């Protein structure tokens, strides 16, 4: 395994600090964002951040990206291929990844739907 250079280690540390800061400053409840992703993912074959923005309040800039990154790392979602242009004016048409739920993501979404239907906490 290749050792990271000092610059690479510092960049990784800065990335982790930035993601933690975004999550800490966000007024979005992380469970709300996860729930929206699981809902959209279980009802559509593919989705992007464009599809999620309409479901979520306009606060916590950057948290959606951090949540998507965490769900990807956790094996809940995976990219499907070519991106789509962003519909957010702030991003000036930047390309967004297109995602799909993995088998694990579908299982979690189904479990949450069942728990909600029976009145149990998921």
C-alpha positions as CSV (number, residue, x, y, z in Angstrom):
1,X,0.0,0.0,0.0
2,X,1.3,3.4,-1.0
3,X,2.0,5.9,1.8
4,X,0.3,9.2,1.5
5,X,2.4,12.3,1.2
6,X,2.1,15.1,3.8
7,X,0.1,17.2,1.3
8,X,-2.3,14.3,0.7
9,X,-2.8,13.7,4.5
10,X,-3.4,17.4,5.1
11,X,-5.9,17.5,2.2
12,X,-7.8,14.5,3.6
13,X,-7.8,16.1,7.1
14,X,-9.2,19.3,5.6
15,X,-11.9,17.4,3.7
16,X,-13.0,15.6,6.9
17,X,-13.1,18.9,8.8
18,X,-15.1,20.5,6.1
19,X,-17.7,17.7,5.9
20,X,-18.0,17.7,9.7
21,X,-18.4,21.4,9.8
22,X,-21.2,21.2,7.1
23,X,-23.0,18.5,9.0
24,X,-22.6,20.4,12.4
25,X,-23.9,23.7,11.0
26,X,-26.7,22.2,9.1
27,X,-30.2,22.7,10.4
28,X,-31.4,19.8,8.3
29,X,-32.0,16.7,10.3
30,X,-29.8,14.1,8.8
31,X,-32.6,11.5,9.2
32,X,-34.9,13.8,7.1
33,X,-32.4,13.8,4.3
34,X,-31.8,10.1,4.5
35,X,-35.6,9.5,4.5
36,X,-36.0,11.6,1.4
37,X,-33.2,9.7,-0.4
38,X,-34.7,6.4,0.6
39,X,-38.2,7.5,-0.5
40,X,-37.1,8.8,-3.9
41,X,-34.8,5.9,-4.4
42,X,-37.5,3.3,-3.7
43,X,-40.0,5.0,-6.0
44,X,-37.7,5.7,-9.0
45,X,-35.0,3.6,-10.8
46,X,-32.7,6.6,-10.8
47,X,-32.5,10.0,-9.1
48,X,-30.3,13.0,-8.6
49,X,-30.0,15.9,-6.2
50,X,-32.4,17.8,-8.5
51,X,-35.2,15.3,-7.5
52,X,-34.4,15.7,-3.8
53,X,-34.3,19.5,-3.5
54,X,-38.0,19.9,-3.9
55,X,-38.6,17.6,-0.9
56,X,-36.2,19.4,1.5
57,X,-36.2,22.8,3.0
58,X,-33.8,25.4,1.5
59,X,-31.4,25.3,4.5
60,X,-28.1,23.6,5.2
61,X,-26.3,24.4,2.0
62,X,-24.0,21.5,1.1
63,X,-25.5,19.0,3.5
64,X,-27.3,17.1,0.7
65,X,-24.0,16.4,-0.9
66,X,-22.5,15.2,2.3
67,X,-25.5,13.0,3.0
68,X,-25.3,11.5,-0.5
69,X,-21.5,10.9,0.0
70,X,-22.2,9.1,3.3
71,X,-24.9,6.9,1.8
72,X,-22.6,6.0,-1.1
73,X,-19.8,5.1,1.3
74,X,-22.3,3.0,3.4
75,X,-23.3,1.0,0.3
76,X,-26.9,2.4,0.3
77,X,-26.7,4.1,-3.1
78,X,-24.5,3.8,-6.1
79,X,-23.9,6.0,-9.2
80,X,-25.6,4.8,-12.4
81,X,-23.5,6.5,-15.0
82,X,-23.6,9.9,-16.8
83,X,-24.7,12.9,-14.8
84,X,-27.4,15.4,-15.4
85,X,-27.3,19.2,-15.4
86,X,-28.2,20.8,-12.1
87,X,-31.5,22.7,-12.0
88,X,-30.3,25.0,-9.2
89,X,-29.4,28.4,-10.4
90,X,-26.6,28.6,-7.8
91,X,-24.7,25.8,-9.5
92,X,-24.9,27.2,-13.0
93,X,-25.8,23.9,-14.6
94,X,-23.0,21.9,-13.0
95,X,-23.3,18.1,-13.7
96,X,-24.8,16.1,-10.9
97,X,-24.4,12.3,-10.4
98,X,-27.3,10.1,-11.0
99,X,-27.9,7.5,-8.3
100,X,-29.9,4.3,-7.6
101,X,-30.5,2.4,-4.4
102,X,-28.4,-0.8,-3.9
103,X,-30.0,-4.0,-2.7
104,X,-29.1,-2.9,0.8
105,X,-30.7,0.5,0.2
106,X,-33.9,-1.1,-1.0
107,X,-34.0,-3.4,2.1
108,X,-33.6,-0.5,4.4
109,X,-36.3,1.5,2.6
110,X,-38.7,-1.5,2.8
111,X,-37.9,-2.0,6.5
112,X,-38.7,1.7,7.2
113,X,-41.9,1.6,5.3
114,X,-43.0,-1.5,7.2
115,X,-42.1,0.0,10.5
116,X,-43.9,3.2,9.7
117,X,-47.0,1.2,8.6
118,X,-47.1,-0.8,11.8
119,X,-46.3,2.2,14.0
120,X,-42.9,1.0,15.1
121,X,-39.9,3.3,15.1
122,X,-37.4,2.4,12.3
